[in-house]
Amino acid sequence: MFRGRHSHTLDNKGRVSIPAAFRMELQRRSEKAPVLTNDTDCLALYPHDQWEHIEADLLDNPQMHPDVETLWRFMEGEAVDAAPDSQGRILIPAHLREHAGLKTKVVIVGVGPRIEIWDQTAYQAHRETTVRRLPDIKASVARLKN
């Protein structure tokens, strides 16, 4: 599992350093490269084994359903293998940087089974919204268990 938040800088080639603890967990989980793809307001970096579960879940849906096709296109069609280089950096392609609005300052967040990569300003705005809504969010999650 991934947890914690780290601030990093995207270099001029579109590379960002993945925190050492996250790299170690990625390597422990799979010898294959992690997969980087779009998420709602950020990017998601999945260990390869977790990505295979996501693909299997998508395959369990009716493949001709327009929303399933759209989700495949959004996630799988934009996904790239993102093996860290010898300095622990991954290359974020331009189309993914554009989607997430990544500039120079980024926040790398461990979110259980995946790692999220956010533009720093977008992350701060998202976090502020979350803090304001936290009582409602907690109540909603509590209802899921009933």
SULWO-V413494 format. One record per pair of residues at least 12 apart in sequence whose ideal C-beta (glycine too) atoms are under 8 Angstrom apart, sorted by the first residue. I is the first residue (numbers start at 0). J is the second residue. If there is no record, write none. Layout:
# SULWO-V413494
{{I:J} {I:J}}
This chain:
# SULWO-V413494
{{0:24} {0:109} {0:111} {0:112} {1:21} {1:24} {1:109} {1:110} {1:111} {1:112} {1:113} {1:114} {2:109} {2:111} {3:18} {3:20} {3:108} {3:109} {4:106} {4:107} {4:108} {4:109} {5:18} {5:106} {5:107} {5:108} {6:104} {6:105} {6:106} {6:107} {6:119} {7:104} {7:105} {7:106} {7:107} {8:103} {8:104} {8:105} {9:91} {9:96} {9:101} {9:102} {9:103} {9:104} {9:105} {10:88} {12:90} {13:90} {13:91} {13:92} {13:93} {13:96} {14:84} {14:88} {14:89} {14:90} {14:91} {15:88} {15:89} {15:91} {15:105} {15:107} {15:116} {16:86} {16:87} {16:88} {17:44} {17:83} {17:87} {17:88} {17:89} {17:107} {17:114} {18:107} {19:87} {21:107} {21:109} {21:114} {22:83} {22:87} {24:46} {25:44} {25:46} {25:83} {28:46} {28:47} {28:48} {28:49} {29:46} {29:47} {29:48} {31:47} {31:80} {32:47} {32:80} {32:81} {32:82} {33:45} {33:46} {33:47} {33:50} {33:80} {33:81} {33:82} {33:89} {34:47} {34:50} {34:78} {34:79} {34:80} {34:81} {35:78} {35:79} {35:80} {35:81} {35:89} {35:91} {35:95} {35:116} {36:74} {36:75} {36:77} {36:78} {36:79} {36:95} {37:73} {37:74} {37:77} {37:95} {37:98} {37:99} {38:99} {38:115} {40:99} {40:117} {40:121} {40:125} {41:99} {41:115} {41:116} {41:117} {41:118} {41:121} {41:122} {42:91} {42:95} {42:98} {42:99} {42:101} {42:115} {42:116} {42:117} {43:113} {43:114} {43:115} {43:116} {44:81} {44:89} {44:113} {44:114} {44:115} {44:116} {45:112} {45:113} {45:114} {46:112} {46:113} {49:112} {49:113} {50:78} {53:74} {54:75} {57:70} {57:71} {57:74} {57:75} {77:94} {77:95} {77:98} {79:92} {79:95} {91:116} {99:116} {99:117} {99:118} {99:121} {100:118} {100:121} {101:116} {101:118} {102:118} {102:119} {102:120} {104:118} {104:119} {104:120} {105:117} {105:118} {105:119} {106:118} {106:119} {106:122} {108:122}}
